[in-house]
């Protein structure tokens, strides 16, 4: 199963969820931080790095919001 990391601005969450549903409908396993990352844990940055390194593909939802997002730029 191919793993896909989806990088996006939180302002584009609806788009990211749509892409995620489409990819998972076709057999991929997506990492969507709003769904898969527990930000209450102190290890969430390590979990984010793990998800990135375990993914075979990265989808960047490029928008005006993501282009200026520090989080997206960090990823």
HELIX and SHEET records of a PDB file:
HELIX    1   1 UNK A   10  UNK A   12  5                                   3    
HELIX    2   2 UNK A   13  UNK A   25  1                                  13    
HELIX    3   3 UNK A   33  UNK A   36  1                                   4    
HELIX    4   4 UNK A   44  UNK A   54  1                                  11    
HELIX    5   5 UNK A   64  UNK A   67  1                                   4    
HELIX    6   6 UNK A   70  UNK A   74  1                                   5    
SHEET    1   A 3 UNK A  29  UNK A  31  0                                        
SHEET    2   A 3 UNK A   3  UNK A   7  1                                        
SHEET    3   A 3 UNK A  57  UNK A  60  1                                        
END                                                                             
